């Protein structure tokens, strides 16, 4: 283990702070203080010493990737950073992504967390990755053999990138097709730059390309553009096809006034902001230029208080919104597992004992920015009941109401209605599933398509080997399990790659995450 008395000598977490609100609202750079070199090492090594190397490491089991956390903590404490990176990369292709974007399921399972604040596993993982890149420990790993088999991957998000890297290392020729200008999927265009700067993606893409993965960006499978391909053409050209397009069809709202101008999905708003930061043109699907969606000078209403809603809040504040109101139908969770909570919160969340993953109130950097500037309002147990338009058909107001959780639903409470001024509404209430109508040619989610692809209620149906109802066609990530976490996408990419390699070669040496391979997959 690391330091046998480390968890006794150091009882508190120590993680990098964030830049001042005024400073970070003036740009789109990472909200965290820049810390590297000796200061980063000095902050990370003592935290690694707090790991107790438990006989039953719940952190390891809680991680969908099965990261060998006690071992890389021990290596960090003993200043073996190169070995720590190699140990971490045995199970996680992209620790620099999970170290920034994962909700740290591992930390909720940390045994130390039952009596003291948990080990800062997520930050240790991030430090290992960043130091590995700075010290040039990260190198291309070319295949030891060439199989002569070809695999097409549709989508370059975390699941697609992971599968591409694994299959290339197994010796297959892999081509990744991405409809956007650059690879990365929602990590690039859906997640704001202040949560993850895009240079983090670029440096990993360089490694993946050096290993042999080919990227074909600006190609929409099933599209009508000059560079696009049909799904059938792809199947004919490649020995196997992996669908890793994510879960991108948003849930909509059915209420009076939904048709008014100024009401948009969050995933129409966020990519526009990112493309503007990256200096890319804002265009329609047909390539025609258009004006970007912007919150500048507007009263903004965000419906949905999850991560995407928080991203909309931070982006709106940076664009100069007049006022931002966020609605969350759920009650505010407690700050600790057994902390103080309202009666409605206790009824809704119930008991949250260790080591289960609890719902806790941890304000995001965007919420803190809104509170400090006084330019946002976060309303719990509140919903919108209708939108009110002006004579030109533009949304001018929204009617809000408090809600109660009854019979499995959040229902408006009569008599609590009130109206607030609104110029821009951003809908952020989750996703139905993957976009399949263009890809497969007709049909809707939950039904069969022209190509006779079987569909589940929230994703593309598949068997335990990640194969769809179409021969040689596989699916992984959110497209196959429904909306989920980045750590699950990477885990599924690794398992799908092993399944495809086994399908093509009869056997595989590619590792598979324990949780993905042993837990029943969602159909």
LOVEX-607066 format. One record per residue (C-alpha): x, y, z; residue number from 1; residue in one letter. Coordinates in Angstrom, 1 decimal, padded with zeros to 4 digits. Layout:
<atoms>
ATOM, x, y, z, gutor, lotor
ATOM, X, Y, Z, NUM, A
...
</atoms>
This chain:
<atoms>
ATOM, x, y, z, gutor, lotor
ATOM, 000.0, 000.0, 000.0, 1, X
ATOM, 001.0, 003.7, 000.0, 2, X
ATOM, 001.7, 005.1, 003.4, 3, X
ATOM, 000.3, 002.8, 006.1, 4, X
ATOM, -000.6, 005.8, 008.2, 5, X
ATOM, -001.4, 008.2, 005.4, 6, X
ATOM, -005.1, 008.2, 006.0, 7, X
ATOM, -004.5, 008.9, 009.7, 8, X
ATOM, -002.0, 011.8, 009.1, 9, X
ATOM, -004.0, 013.4, 006.3, 10, X
ATOM, -007.7, 013.5, 006.9, 11, X
ATOM, -008.9, 016.1, 004.4, 12, X
ATOM, -009.1, 016.3, 000.6, 13, X
ATOM, -006.9, 018.7, -001.3, 14, X
ATOM, -007.8, 019.4, -004.9, 15, X
ATOM, -007.0, 022.3, -007.2, 16, X
ATOM, -009.1, 025.4, -006.7, 17, X
ATOM, -010.9, 027.5, -009.3, 18, X
ATOM, -010.0, 030.8, -010.8, 19, X
ATOM, -012.0, 033.8, -009.6, 20, X
ATOM, -015.5, 034.2, -011.0, 21, X
ATOM, -014.7, 037.5, -012.6, 22, X
ATOM, -011.6, 036.1, -014.3, 23, X
ATOM, -013.2, 032.9, -015.7, 24, X
ATOM, -016.3, 034.7, -016.9, 25, X
ATOM, -014.1, 036.8, -019.1, 26, X
ATOM, -013.0, 033.8, -021.2, 27, X
ATOM, -013.8, 030.2, -022.1, 28, X
ATOM, -010.7, 028.6, -020.6, 29, X
ATOM, -010.7, 025.9, -017.9, 30, X
ATOM, -012.3, 027.2, -014.7, 31, X
ATOM, -009.6, 025.6, -012.6, 32, X
ATOM, -006.4, 027.2, -011.5, 33, X
ATOM, -003.6, 026.1, -013.7, 34, X
ATOM, -001.3, 023.9, -011.6, 35, X
ATOM, 001.5, 021.8, -013.0, 36, X
ATOM, 005.0, 020.8, -012.3, 37, X
ATOM, 006.2, 020.5, -008.7, 38, X
ATOM, 003.1, 022.1, -007.2, 39, X
ATOM, 000.8, 019.5, -008.8, 40, X
ATOM, 003.1, 016.7, -007.6, 41, X
ATOM, 003.2, 018.1, -004.1, 42, X
ATOM, -000.6, 018.3, -004.0, 43, X
ATOM, -001.2, 014.8, -005.5, 44, X
ATOM, 001.3, 012.6, -003.8, 45, X
ATOM, 000.0, 013.2, -000.2, 46, X
ATOM, -003.5, 012.5, -001.3, 47, X
ATOM, -002.4, 009.2, -002.9, 48, X
ATOM, -000.9, 008.3, 000.5, 49, X
ATOM, -004.4, 008.3, 002.0, 50, X
ATOM, -005.4, 005.2, 000.1, 51, X
ATOM, -005.6, 002.3, 002.5, 52, X
ATOM, -005.2, -000.5, -000.1, 53, X
ATOM, -008.4, -002.1, 001.3, 54, X
ATOM, -008.8, -005.8, 001.3, 55, X
ATOM, -012.0, -005.3, -000.7, 56, X
ATOM, -011.5, -002.1, -002.7, 57, X
ATOM, -015.0, -000.8, -003.3, 58, X
ATOM, -013.5, 002.0, -005.5, 59, X
ATOM, -012.3, -000.6, -008.0, 60, X
ATOM, -015.8, -002.3, -008.1, 61, X
ATOM, -017.6, 001.1, -008.4, 62, X
ATOM, -015.6, 002.0, -011.5, 63, X
ATOM, -017.2, 000.7, -014.7, 64, X
ATOM, -013.7, 000.5, -016.2, 65, X
ATOM, -012.4, -001.5, -013.3, 66, X
ATOM, -009.5, 000.9, -012.8, 67, X
ATOM, -006.9, -000.7, -010.4, 68, X
ATOM, -007.0, 002.3, -008.1, 69, X
ATOM, -005.0, 001.1, -005.1, 70, X
ATOM, -002.1, 000.1, -007.3, 71, X
ATOM, -001.8, 003.5, -009.1, 72, X
ATOM, -002.2, 005.3, -005.8, 73, X
ATOM, 000.7, 003.3, -004.4, 74, X
ATOM, 002.9, 004.1, -007.5, 75, X
ATOM, 002.1, 007.8, -007.2, 76, X
ATOM, 003.0, 007.9, -003.5, 77, X
ATOM, 006.3, 006.2, -004.4, 78, X
ATOM, 006.9, 008.8, -007.1, 79, X
ATOM, 006.7, 006.2, -009.9, 80, X
ATOM, 004.7, 008.4, -012.2, 81, X
ATOM, 005.6, 006.6, -015.4, 82, X
ATOM, 004.5, 003.2, -013.9, 83, X
ATOM, 001.4, 004.8, -012.5, 84, X
ATOM, 000.4, 006.0, -016.0, 85, X
ATOM, 001.0, 002.6, -017.5, 86, X
ATOM, -001.0, 000.9, -014.8, 87, X
ATOM, -003.9, 003.4, -015.3, 88, X
ATOM, -003.8, 003.0, -019.1, 89, X
ATOM, -004.2, -000.8, -018.8, 90, X
ATOM, -007.9, -000.2, -018.0, 91, X
ATOM, -008.6, 003.4, -019.2, 92, X
ATOM, -007.7, 004.6, -022.7, 93, X
ATOM, -008.5, 008.3, -021.8, 94, X
ATOM, -007.9, 009.1, -018.2, 95, X
ATOM, -007.6, 012.8, -019.2, 96, X
ATOM, -011.2, 012.7, -020.2, 97, X
ATOM, -012.6, 010.9, -017.2, 98, X
ATOM, -010.4, 012.9, -014.8, 99, X
ATOM, -012.2, 016.0, -016.0, 100, X
ATOM, -015.7, 014.8, -016.9, 101, X
ATOM, -016.5, 011.7, -014.8, 102, X
ATOM, -018.7, 012.1, -011.7, 103, X
ATOM, -016.2, 009.9, -009.8, 104, X
ATOM, -018.3, 006.8, -009.0, 105, X
ATOM, -015.1, 005.4, -007.5, 106, X
ATOM, -014.9, 008.1, -004.8, 107, X
ATOM, -018.4, 007.3, -003.6, 108, X
ATOM, -017.2, 003.7, -003.1, 109, X
ATOM, -014.0, 004.6, -001.3, 110, X
ATOM, -013.9, 002.8, 002.0, 111, X
ATOM, -012.2, 005.8, 003.7, 112, X
ATOM, -015.3, 007.8, 002.7, 113, X
ATOM, -017.3, 005.9, 005.3, 114, X
ATOM, -015.4, 007.7, 008.1, 115, X
ATOM, -013.5, 010.6, 006.4, 116, X
ATOM, -013.6, 012.5, 003.1, 117, X
ATOM, -012.8, 010.1, 000.3, 118, X
ATOM, -009.4, 009.9, -001.4, 119, X
ATOM, -009.3, 012.3, -004.3, 120, X
ATOM, -009.1, 009.5, -006.9, 121, X
ATOM, -010.5, 011.5, -009.8, 122, X
ATOM, -007.9, 014.3, -009.3, 123, X
ATOM, -005.1, 011.7, -008.9, 124, X
ATOM, -006.1, 010.1, -012.2, 125, X
ATOM, -006.1, 013.5, -013.9, 126, X
ATOM, -002.7, 014.4, -012.5, 127, X
ATOM, -001.3, 011.0, -013.7, 128, X
ATOM, -002.5, 011.7, -017.2, 129, X
ATOM, -001.4, 015.3, -017.4, 130, X
ATOM, 002.1, 014.6, -016.0, 131, X
ATOM, 002.4, 011.7, -018.4, 132, X
ATOM, 001.7, 013.9, -021.4, 133, X
ATOM, 004.1, 016.6, -020.1, 134, X
ATOM, 006.9, 014.1, -019.5, 135, X
ATOM, 006.2, 012.4, -022.8, 136, X
ATOM, 005.2, 009.0, -021.4, 137, X
ATOM, 002.4, 008.8, -023.8, 138, X
ATOM, 003.4, 007.2, -027.1, 139, X
ATOM, 001.7, 005.5, -030.0, 140, X
ATOM, 001.3, 001.7, -029.5, 141, X
ATOM, 001.4, 000.2, -033.0, 142, X
ATOM, -000.2, -003.2, -033.7, 143, X
ATOM, 002.1, -006.2, -033.5, 144, X
ATOM, 000.3, -007.9, -036.4, 145, X
ATOM, -002.0, -006.9, -039.3, 146, X
ATOM, -005.1, -009.0, -039.7, 147, X
ATOM, -006.3, -007.7, -043.0, 148, X
ATOM, -009.8, -007.1, -041.5, 149, X
ATOM, -011.5, -003.7, -041.8, 150, X
ATOM, -013.8, -002.0, -039.3, 151, X
ATOM, -015.9, 001.1, -039.8, 152, X
ATOM, -016.9, 003.1, -036.7, 153, X
ATOM, -019.7, 005.7, -036.9, 154, X
ATOM, -019.2, 008.4, -034.4, 155, X
ATOM, -016.0, 009.7, -032.7, 156, X
ATOM, -017.2, 010.3, -029.1, 157, X
ATOM, -015.6, 008.4, -026.2, 158, X
ATOM, -017.1, 005.0, -027.2, 159, X
ATOM, -016.1, 005.3, -030.8, 160, X
ATOM, -012.5, 006.6, -030.1, 161, X
ATOM, -011.9, 003.8, -027.5, 162, X
ATOM, -013.1, 001.1, -029.8, 163, X
ATOM, -011.1, 002.5, -032.7, 164, X
ATOM, -007.9, 002.5, -030.6, 165, X
ATOM, -008.4, -001.0, -029.3, 166, X
ATOM, -009.2, -002.5, -032.6, 167, X
ATOM, -006.3, -000.8, -034.3, 168, X
ATOM, -004.0, -002.2, -031.6, 169, X
ATOM, -005.4, -005.6, -032.4, 170, X
ATOM, -004.2, -005.3, -036.0, 171, X
ATOM, -007.4, -004.3, -037.8, 172, X
ATOM, -007.7, -001.4, -040.2, 173, X
ATOM, -010.1, 001.1, -038.7, 174, X
ATOM, -011.8, 004.1, -040.2, 175, X
ATOM, -013.9, 006.5, -038.0, 176, X
ATOM, -016.6, 008.4, -039.7, 177, X
ATOM, -017.6, 011.7, -038.0, 178, X
ATOM, -020.3, 014.1, -039.3, 179, X
ATOM, -018.7, 017.2, -037.7, 180, X
ATOM, -015.6, 019.0, -038.8, 181, X
ATOM, -013.4, 017.5, -036.2, 182, X
ATOM, -013.4, 014.3, -034.1, 183, X
ATOM, -014.6, 014.2, -030.5, 184, X
ATOM, -018.4, 014.1, -030.7, 185, X
ATOM, -020.2, 015.8, -027.8, 186, X
ATOM, -016.9, 016.0, -025.9, 187, X
ATOM, -015.8, 018.6, -028.5, 188, X
ATOM, -019.0, 020.3, -029.5, 189, X
ATOM, -021.4, 019.6, -026.6, 190, X
ATOM, -019.2, 020.2, -023.6, 191, X
ATOM, -018.1, 023.8, -023.1, 192, X
ATOM, -014.5, 024.7, -023.4, 193, X
ATOM, -014.5, 025.9, -019.8, 194, X
ATOM, -015.1, 022.3, -018.7, 195, X
ATOM, -012.6, 020.7, -021.1, 196, X
ATOM, -010.4, 022.7, -023.4, 197, X
ATOM, -010.3, 021.1, -026.9, 198, X
ATOM, -006.5, 020.8, -027.0, 199, X
ATOM, -007.0, 018.0, -024.5, 200, X
ATOM, -008.9, 016.1, -027.2, 201, X
ATOM, -006.5, 017.1, -030.0, 202, X
ATOM, -003.4, 015.7, -028.3, 203, X
ATOM, -005.0, 012.3, -027.8, 204, X
ATOM, -006.3, 012.3, -031.4, 205, X
ATOM, -002.6, 012.7, -032.5, 206, X
ATOM, -001.7, 009.5, -030.7, 207, X
ATOM, -004.7, 007.6, -032.1, 208, X
ATOM, -003.9, 008.7, -035.7, 209, X
ATOM, -000.2, 007.8, -035.2, 210, X
ATOM, -001.3, 004.3, -034.2, 211, X
ATOM, -003.1, 004.0, -037.6, 212, X
ATOM, -006.7, 005.0, -037.0, 213, X
ATOM, -008.1, 007.0, -040.0, 214, X
ATOM, -010.6, 009.7, -039.5, 215, X
ATOM, -013.1, 010.8, -042.1, 216, X
ATOM, -014.7, 014.0, -040.8, 217, X
ATOM, -017.5, 015.9, -042.4, 218, X
ATOM, -019.1, 012.6, -043.5, 219, X
ATOM, -022.7, 011.8, -042.5, 220, X
ATOM, -023.7, 008.2, -042.9, 221, X
ATOM, -027.1, 008.3, -044.5, 222, X
ATOM, -026.8, 011.9, -045.4, 223, X
ATOM, -027.2, 013.5, -048.8, 224, X
ATOM, -024.0, 015.5, -049.0, 225, X
ATOM, -021.4, 015.0, -051.7, 226, X
ATOM, -019.0, 013.3, -049.1, 227, X
ATOM, -021.7, 011.3, -047.4, 228, X
ATOM, -022.2, 007.5, -047.6, 229, X
ATOM, -025.2, 005.3, -047.2, 230, X
ATOM, -025.3, 002.7, -044.4, 231, X
ATOM, -025.5, -000.1, -046.9, 232, X
ATOM, -022.3, 001.2, -048.7, 233, X
ATOM, -020.5, 001.1, -045.4, 234, X
ATOM, -021.6, -002.5, -044.7, 235, X
ATOM, -020.4, -003.6, -048.2, 236, X
ATOM, -017.0, -001.9, -047.8, 237, X
ATOM, -016.1, -003.2, -044.3, 238, X
ATOM, -016.0, -006.5, -042.5, 239, X
ATOM, -017.7, -005.0, -039.4, 240, X
ATOM, -019.4, -001.8, -038.5, 241, X
ATOM, -019.7, -000.3, -035.0, 242, X
ATOM, -022.4, 002.3, -034.3, 243, X
ATOM, -021.2, 004.7, -031.7, 244, X
ATOM, -023.3, 007.8, -032.5, 245, X
ATOM, -024.4, 008.5, -028.9, 246, X
ATOM, -027.8, 009.4, -027.6, 247, X
ATOM, -028.6, 012.7, -029.4, 248, X
ATOM, -032.4, 012.9, -029.9, 249, X
ATOM, -033.6, 015.3, -027.1, 250, X
ATOM, -036.7, 014.9, -025.0, 251, X
ATOM, -039.2, 017.6, -025.9, 252, X
ATOM, -041.8, 019.5, -023.9, 253, X
ATOM, -045.5, 019.3, -024.7, 254, X
ATOM, -047.1, 022.5, -023.4, 255, X
ATOM, -048.9, 025.6, -024.6, 256, X
ATOM, -046.7, 028.0, -026.5, 257, X
ATOM, -044.0, 025.4, -027.4, 258, X
ATOM, -044.1, 026.6, -031.0, 259, X
ATOM, -043.0, 030.2, -030.2, 260, X
ATOM, -039.8, 031.6, -031.5, 261, X
ATOM, -036.9, 031.6, -029.0, 262, X
ATOM, -037.4, 028.1, -027.6, 263, X
ATOM, -034.5, 025.8, -028.4, 264, X
ATOM, -032.9, 022.5, -027.3, 265, X
ATOM, -029.8, 022.8, -025.2, 266, X
ATOM, -027.9, 020.8, -027.8, 267, X
ATOM, -028.7, 023.4, -030.4, 268, X
ATOM, -027.3, 026.2, -028.2, 269, X
ATOM, -024.1, 024.6, -026.8, 270, X
ATOM, -022.5, 023.5, -030.1, 271, X
ATOM, -023.0, 027.0, -031.5, 272, X
ATOM, -021.1, 028.5, -028.6, 273, X
ATOM, -018.3, 026.0, -028.9, 274, X
ATOM, -017.9, 026.5, -032.6, 275, X
ATOM, -017.7, 030.3, -032.1, 276, X
ATOM, -015.0, 029.8, -029.5, 277, X
ATOM, -013.1, 027.5, -031.9, 278, X
ATOM, -013.5, 030.0, -034.7, 279, X
ATOM, -015.7, 027.7, -036.8, 280, X
ATOM, -018.5, 028.9, -039.0, 281, X
ATOM, -022.1, 028.5, -037.8, 282, X
ATOM, -024.0, 026.7, -040.5, 283, X
ATOM, -027.2, 024.7, -041.1, 284, X
ATOM, -027.2, 021.1, -042.2, 285, X
ATOM, -027.2, 022.2, -045.8, 286, X
ATOM, -024.0, 024.2, -045.2, 287, X
ATOM, -025.6, 027.7, -045.4, 288, X
ATOM, -024.3, 030.2, -042.9, 289, X
ATOM, -026.7, 031.4, -040.1, 290, X
ATOM, -026.7, 033.5, -037.0, 291, X
ATOM, -025.6, 031.7, -033.9, 292, X
ATOM, -027.9, 031.2, -030.9, 293, X
ATOM, -026.8, 033.6, -028.2, 294, X
ATOM, -027.9, 034.6, -024.7, 295, X
ATOM, -026.4, 038.1, -024.9, 296, X
ATOM, -028.6, 040.6, -023.3, 297, X
ATOM, -031.5, 038.1, -022.8, 298, X
ATOM, -033.6, 036.8, -020.0, 299, X
ATOM, -032.8, 033.1, -020.3, 300, X
ATOM, -034.9, 030.2, -018.9, 301, X
ATOM, -033.1, 026.8, -018.7, 302, X
ATOM, -035.5, 023.9, -018.1, 303, X
ATOM, -033.5, 021.0, -016.6, 304, X
ATOM, -030.9, 021.3, -013.8, 305, X
ATOM, -028.5, 018.5, -014.8, 306, X
ATOM, -025.0, 018.8, -016.2, 307, X
ATOM, -026.2, 020.0, -019.6, 308, X
ATOM, -028.4, 022.7, -017.9, 309, X
ATOM, -025.4, 023.7, -015.9, 310, X
ATOM, -023.3, 024.0, -019.1, 311, X
ATOM, -026.1, 026.2, -020.6, 312, X
ATOM, -025.9, 028.4, -017.5, 313, X
ATOM, -022.2, 028.9, -017.6, 314, X
ATOM, -022.3, 029.6, -021.3, 315, X
ATOM, -025.1, 032.1, -021.0, 316, X
ATOM, -023.3, 034.0, -018.3, 317, X
ATOM, -020.2, 034.2, -020.5, 318, X
ATOM, -022.2, 035.5, -023.4, 319, X
ATOM, -023.6, 038.3, -021.3, 320, X
ATOM, -027.1, 037.2, -020.4, 321, X
ATOM, -029.3, 039.7, -018.5, 322, X
ATOM, -030.7, 037.1, -016.2, 323, X
ATOM, -030.7, 033.2, -016.2, 324, X
ATOM, -033.3, 031.1, -014.4, 325, X
ATOM, -032.8, 027.4, -014.1, 326, X
ATOM, -035.7, 025.0, -013.3, 327, X
ATOM, -035.2, 021.7, -011.5, 328, X
ATOM, -038.3, 019.6, -010.8, 329, X
ATOM, -036.5, 017.5, -008.2, 330, X
ATOM, -036.0, 018.6, -004.6, 331, X
ATOM, -032.6, 019.9, -003.5, 332, X
ATOM, -030.6, 016.9, -002.3, 333, X
ATOM, -028.6, 017.0, 001.0, 334, X
ATOM, -025.0, 018.0, 001.0, 335, X
ATOM, -024.0, 014.8, 002.8, 336, X
ATOM, -025.4, 011.2, 002.8, 337, X
ATOM, -027.2, 011.8, 006.1, 338, X
ATOM, -027.2, 015.6, 005.9, 339, X
ATOM, -030.1, 017.9, 006.5, 340, X
ATOM, -032.8, 017.8, 003.8, 341, X
ATOM, -036.4, 018.9, 003.3, 342, X
ATOM, -039.2, 016.5, 003.9, 343, X
ATOM, -039.8, 016.2, 000.2, 344, X
ATOM, -036.1, 015.5, -000.4, 345, X
ATOM, -036.1, 012.7, 002.2, 346, X
ATOM, -039.1, 011.1, 000.7, 347, X
ATOM, -037.7, 011.4, -002.9, 348, X
ATOM, -034.1, 010.3, -002.3, 349, X
ATOM, -034.6, 008.0, 000.6, 350, X
ATOM, -031.7, 006.6, 002.5, 351, X
ATOM, -028.3, 006.8, 000.8, 352, X
ATOM, -025.9, 004.6, 002.7, 353, X
ATOM, -022.2, 004.0, 001.8, 354, X
ATOM, -021.1, 002.6, -000.6, 355, X
ATOM, -024.1, 003.3, -002.9, 356, X
ATOM, -023.8, 006.3, -005.3, 357, X
ATOM, -025.8, 009.1, -003.6, 358, X
ATOM, -027.6, 012.1, -004.9, 359, X
ATOM, -025.8, 015.0, -003.1, 360, X
ATOM, -025.9, 018.7, -003.7, 361, X
ATOM, -022.6, 019.8, -005.1, 362, X
ATOM, -022.9, 023.1, -006.8, 363, X
ATOM, -021.2, 023.3, -010.2, 364, X
ATOM, -018.8, 026.1, -011.1, 365, X
ATOM, -021.6, 027.6, -013.3, 366, X
ATOM, -024.1, 027.7, -010.3, 367, X
ATOM, -021.4, 029.4, -008.2, 368, X
ATOM, -020.8, 031.9, -011.0, 369, X
ATOM, -024.5, 032.8, -011.1, 370, X
ATOM, -024.8, 033.1, -007.4, 371, X
ATOM, -021.7, 035.4, -007.1, 372, X
ATOM, -022.7, 037.7, -009.9, 373, X
ATOM, -026.4, 037.7, -008.9, 374, X
ATOM, -027.3, 037.0, -012.5, 375, X
ATOM, -029.0, 033.6, -012.0, 376, X
ATOM, -031.8, 032.0, -010.1, 377, X
ATOM, -031.9, 028.3, -009.4, 378, X
ATOM, -035.4, 027.1, -008.6, 379, X
ATOM, -035.9, 023.6, -007.1, 380, X
ATOM, -039.2, 021.7, -007.3, 381, X
ATOM, -040.4, 024.0, -010.0, 382, X
ATOM, -041.6, 023.5, -013.6, 383, X
ATOM, -042.9, 025.6, -016.5, 384, X
ATOM, -046.5, 025.1, -017.4, 385, X
ATOM, -046.8, 027.3, -020.5, 386, X
ATOM, -045.1, 029.9, -022.6, 387, X
ATOM, -046.6, 033.3, -023.5, 388, X
ATOM, -045.8, 035.0, -026.8, 389, X
ATOM, -046.1, 038.5, -028.3, 390, X
ATOM, -047.8, 039.6, -031.5, 391, X
ATOM, -044.7, 038.6, -033.6, 392, X
ATOM, -044.8, 035.0, -032.3, 393, X
ATOM, -041.8, 035.4, -030.1, 394, X
ATOM, -041.7, 034.0, -026.6, 395, X
ATOM, -041.9, 036.9, -024.0, 396, X
ATOM, -042.7, 035.0, -020.8, 397, X
ATOM, -043.0, 031.7, -019.1, 398, X
ATOM, -045.5, 030.6, -016.4, 399, X
ATOM, -043.9, 028.7, -013.6, 400, X
ATOM, -045.4, 026.5, -010.9, 401, X
ATOM, -044.1, 024.6, -007.9, 402, X
ATOM, -044.4, 020.8, -008.1, 403, X
ATOM, -045.0, 017.9, -005.8, 404, X
ATOM, -043.9, 014.3, -006.4, 405, X
ATOM, -047.1, 012.2, -006.4, 406, X
ATOM, -047.9, 008.8, -007.9, 407, X
ATOM, -044.5, 008.6, -009.6, 408, X
ATOM, -044.9, 012.0, -011.3, 409, X
ATOM, -044.0, 015.6, -010.6, 410, X
ATOM, -047.3, 017.5, -010.7, 411, X
ATOM, -047.8, 021.3, -010.6, 412, X
ATOM, -049.3, 022.6, -007.4, 413, X
ATOM, -052.5, 024.6, -008.1, 414, X
ATOM, -052.2, 028.2, -007.0, 415, X
ATOM, -048.4, 028.5, -007.2, 416, X
ATOM, -048.4, 029.8, -010.8, 417, X
ATOM, -046.4, 033.0, -011.6, 418, X
ATOM, -045.0, 034.6, -014.7, 419, X
ATOM, -041.4, 035.6, -015.5, 420, X
ATOM, -040.0, 037.5, -018.5, 421, X
ATOM, -038.2, 035.2, -021.0, 422, X
ATOM, -036.4, 035.9, -024.3, 423, X
ATOM, -034.6, 032.6, -024.7, 424, X
ATOM, -035.7, 029.1, -023.5, 425, X
ATOM, -033.2, 026.2, -023.5, 426, X
ATOM, -034.7, 022.7, -023.0, 427, X
ATOM, -032.4, 020.3, -021.2, 428, X
ATOM, -034.5, 017.4, -020.0, 429, X
ATOM, -032.5, 014.4, -021.2, 430, X
ATOM, -032.4, 012.4, -024.4, 431, X
ATOM, -034.7, 009.8, -026.0, 432, X
ATOM, -032.0, 007.9, -027.7, 433, X
ATOM, -029.8, 007.8, -030.8, 434, X
ATOM, -030.7, 009.5, -034.1, 435, X
ATOM, -031.5, 006.5, -036.4, 436, X
ATOM, -033.9, 007.8, -039.0, 437, X
ATOM, -031.2, 009.2, -041.3, 438, X
ATOM, -028.7, 006.3, -040.5, 439, X
ATOM, -031.1, 003.4, -041.2, 440, X
ATOM, -033.6, 005.0, -043.6, 441, X
ATOM, -037.0, 005.8, -042.0, 442, X
ATOM, -038.7, 004.6, -038.9, 443, X
ATOM, -038.6, 006.0, -035.4, 444, X
ATOM, -037.2, 004.9, -032.0, 445, X
ATOM, -039.0, 002.0, -030.6, 446, X
ATOM, -040.0, 000.6, -034.0, 447, X
ATOM, -038.3, -001.4, -036.8, 448, X
ATOM, -036.5, 000.4, -039.6, 449, X
ATOM, -036.2, 000.0, -043.4, 450, X
ATOM, -033.1, -002.1, -042.8, 451, X
ATOM, -034.9, -004.2, -040.2, 452, X
ATOM, -032.8, -003.0, -037.3, 453, X
ATOM, -034.4, -004.0, -034.1, 454, X
ATOM, -034.9, -001.1, -031.7, 455, X
ATOM, -035.2, -001.0, -027.9, 456, X
ATOM, -037.3, 001.7, -026.1, 457, X
ATOM, -034.3, 004.0, -025.7, 458, X
ATOM, -031.5, 002.6, -027.8, 459, X
ATOM, -030.6, 000.2, -030.6, 460, X
ATOM, -031.2, -003.4, -029.5, 461, X
ATOM, -028.2, -005.7, -029.2, 462, X
ATOM, -027.2, -009.0, -027.8, 463, X
ATOM, -024.6, -009.7, -025.1, 464, X
ATOM, -021.8, -009.5, -027.8, 465, X
ATOM, -022.9, -005.9, -028.7, 466, X
ATOM, -024.2, -007.2, -032.0, 467, X
ATOM, -027.4, -005.7, -033.5, 468, X
ATOM, -030.0, -007.6, -035.4, 469, X
ATOM, -027.9, -006.9, -038.6, 470, X
ATOM, -025.1, -009.3, -039.4, 471, X
ATOM, -021.6, -007.8, -038.7, 472, X
ATOM, -023.1, -004.6, -037.2, 473, X
ATOM, -022.4, -003.7, -033.6, 474, X
ATOM, -023.4, -000.9, -031.3, 475, X
ATOM, -021.7, 000.6, -028.2, 476, X
ATOM, -022.0, 003.6, -025.9, 477, X
ATOM, -025.1, 005.6, -025.4, 478, X
ATOM, -026.4, 004.4, -028.8, 479, X
ATOM, -026.7, 000.9, -027.3, 480, X
ATOM, -027.4, 001.6, -023.6, 481, X
ATOM, -029.2, 005.0, -023.6, 482, X
ATOM, -027.9, 008.2, -022.2, 483, X
ATOM, -025.2, 007.5, -019.7, 484, X
ATOM, -021.7, 008.6, -018.4, 485, X
ATOM, -018.4, 009.0, -020.2, 486, X
ATOM, -016.8, 006.3, -018.1, 487, X
ATOM, -019.5, 003.9, -019.3, 488, X
ATOM, -018.9, 004.9, -022.9, 489, X
ATOM, -015.2, 004.2, -022.6, 490, X
ATOM, -015.9, 000.8, -020.9, 491, X
ATOM, -018.4, -000.1, -023.6, 492, X
ATOM, -016.0, 000.9, -026.3, 493, X
ATOM, -013.4, -001.5, -024.8, 494, X
ATOM, -015.9, -004.4, -024.5, 495, X
ATOM, -017.3, -003.8, -027.9, 496, X
ATOM, -013.8, -003.8, -029.4, 497, X
ATOM, -013.1, -007.2, -027.8, 498, X
ATOM, -016.4, -008.6, -029.1, 499, X
ATOM, -015.7, -007.4, -032.6, 500, X
ATOM, -012.2, -008.8, -032.5, 501, X
ATOM, -013.5, -012.1, -031.3, 502, X
ATOM, -016.2, -012.1, -034.1, 503, X
ATOM, -013.6, -011.4, -036.8, 504, X
ATOM, -010.7, -013.6, -035.5, 505, X
ATOM, -012.5, -016.3, -033.4, 506, X
ATOM, -010.7, -015.2, -030.3, 507, X
ATOM, -009.4, -012.0, -028.7, 508, X
ATOM, -006.6, -010.8, -026.4, 509, X
ATOM, -008.2, -007.4, -025.9, 510, X
ATOM, -009.1, -006.8, -022.2, 511, X
ATOM, -012.7, -006.3, -021.2, 512, X
ATOM, -014.0, -004.3, -018.2, 513, X
ATOM, -015.4, -006.5, -015.5, 514, X
ATOM, -018.6, -004.6, -015.0, 515, X
ATOM, -019.5, -004.4, -018.7, 516, X
ATOM, -018.8, -008.1, -019.3, 517, X
ATOM, -020.6, -009.4, -016.3, 518, X
ATOM, -023.5, -007.1, -015.7, 519, X
ATOM, -026.6, -007.7, -017.9, 520, X
ATOM, -026.6, -005.2, -020.7, 521, X
ATOM, -029.7, -003.0, -021.1, 522, X
ATOM, -031.8, -004.0, -024.1, 523, X
</atoms>
